[in-house]
Amino acid sequence: MADSVFSCSYCGTTITKNTSPNQSGCSAKSSHYWVRLGEVGDTNFQCKNCKIVVKTKSTPQQTGCTKASSHYWTRL
């Protein structure tokens, strides 16, 4: 499996892994709630709502924003 970008919808932590990250250690809740945003790539995207920046092959998933009901991605 190719590396993917994951983001916790509670605390906003992002991580790149080829499997789902460990759920322990969330600073906002009792455990992380990881959302797979997309496959690692060369294009930077920033969410207008929560301001995180990720580097994926295509537009990331909209679910899992910490500041709104969904991410609103802008290509950088």
C-alpha positions, -999 to 999 in steps of 0.1 A, spaced: 0 0 0 13 35 -8 18 61 19 -13 81 28 -19 113 46 -41 109 77 -55 137 99 -72 135 133 -106 152 131 -104 161 168 -69 176 172 -58 183 136 -26 163 138 -15 150 104 7 120 97 20 101 67 18 63 69 10 33 48 -15 20 75 -39 37 98 -21 54 127 -24 44 164 -55 60 181 -38 68 214 -23 101 223 -49 126 211 -46 160 228 -83 169 223 -102 136 231 -95 102 247 -83 89 213 -76 100 178 -102 97 151 -81 94 119 -94 103 84 -75 92 54 -72 124 33 -55 109 3 -24 93 -12 9 112 -7 18 133 -37 35 165 -49 7 190 -47 1 211 -16 -35 218 -5 -46 240 24 -79 239 42 -95 274 44 -113 264 76 -86 248 98 -55 259 79 -37 225 78 -15 219 47 -12 185 32 7 172 1 -14 147 -19 -18 134 -55 -53 149 -58 -78 170 -39 -80 155 -3 -111 141 13 -134 168 27 -144 150 59 -126 154 92 -121 192 96 -115 204 132 -131 239 126 -161 232 103 -183 204 90 -159 197 62 -125 207 48 -125 234 20 -93 227 1 -73 253 -19 -44 242 -41 -12 261 -32 
